[in-house]
Amino acid sequence: MAEIVSKQLKIGMEIHVELATRSKMFSRSGGAAFPDHYDAEPNTLCDPVVIALPGALPVLNMAAIEMSMQVGMALGCRIADFTKWDRKNYFYPDLPKGYQISQYDQPLCLEGSIEIPAHEGGTRRIGITRAHLEEDTGKTGHELPGGHPYEGSLVDYNRAGTPLLEIVTEPDFDCAEDCVTFGRELRNICRFLGVTEGIMQKGHMRFEPNVNLELTLDDGRTVATPIVEIKNLNSFRAVLNAIQHESIRQVDAWLEDGREMGPGMKVTRGWDDQKNVTVLQREKEDAHDYRYFPDPDLIPVVIDEEWKSRIQKTLPELPMSRRMRYQEDLGLAAKDAAALTDERDLCYFFEDCAKRAADVVPDMGAAEAAVQTAKWLLNAGVRMARERDVEVQDLGITPEQLSGVIKLRSENAVGSTAADQLFELLCDSDDSAEHLAEAKGLLQVSDSGQLDEWIDAAIEAQPQAAEDFAGGKDAAMGRIMGHVMKSSGGQADANMVRQRLIERLRG
């Protein structure tokens, strides 16, 4: 048998995004991805349409259509002028009707692309084949409340009928890391658009990589392994590990059975998080197996240019554009720009804080205000957030308070250590930065008379250090400075103390 000289991963992604509409795709029952419904008891977000009672008829959810158009536009897609609804027929316990209302040959969004940071540097263009709107299915479980095992299947129809946008990419990925980057970028785009909260544990986003390998053999041939679709991954770690596992497993499988890509060869596999392996589920159906046909109960959707233009105007500035602006216009480091745009709420909080700082700090432009704000949020803020197990924007400090800290620090009214202490105190206080700094004795003393008293006492207490420093030993200043800061309770202006010691001891 020929030996493998090299292998090349080819990956396309299918991503299912639950839209956070108040009601479901085709009924007035509550949408499972809407925040008010997160804690709904099982099978309470149901109505005759959801559970397919005889005579119940679907009605379109306009908000879901417009949210899907927003996502399509953000991904550079062409929005269809005409789109219709189809029935995708299959039988499963979590599908009460025996079919899923979806879009087959005329989807809502087509032919887009997005640039993502590439694992090997630079950027990578990922083609978007289509994004079509459908309804989600219910959820089948095999545990009783409290995690107790159950031999049968338990079905919760709360999720059934929730608007689901399925985004399908071209097979433009060649490594698992870029798939994760794309997933994070897409989640962030959707969160900035406000179409979903993207909480992975709640199933708001589910990833299905389609993976195979092109194998170059030592006899000059190139063969492709059968495509494997890995179903329902709900964490970025699972996406990474599952693809990396398949890249090894498919080589072993080809060496064993020699199967190559062809009609009827596609299979689906699940991911076992405990064993870190994929598990065979079923041979993959082709489109004809689903017996698609137009849904007779729903009218097509015709989208004119005026409607498209109105939706286009609702798009906010998206994460990648913000990252570039933060770096090019504000001078932030790439790492800081990425950290600030990785979470929508932190990004908005940062911009509020930076704008406030630029407004209240004299002679500080927008760029410097942004740099100083980023420094505080990504250093002291992140450190405290980890300690308190909250998000940075939820620490309690307000944009007005943080701008006050930046102002006091820029005026040298507080030292660096005192400023850190002040930041922490403000997270638990409604007071202004200036008032709290004064009340807690954190303001620096720059009165020359008072400084001279502390310096005189320090020189008298540390005569050898004073002699060493006067003789050119710079390290000796530390002992004198320590005495001054201790005597002053940390209130002495450290810069002024250093300058006055140089003048006093070195002429």
Order of alpha helices (4+ residues) and beta strands (2+ residues): beta-alpha-beta-beta-beta-beta-beta-beta-beta-beta-beta-alpha-beta-beta-beta-alpha-beta-beta-beta-beta-alpha-alpha-alpha-alpha-alpha-alpha-alpha-alpha-alpha-alpha-alpha-alpha-alpha
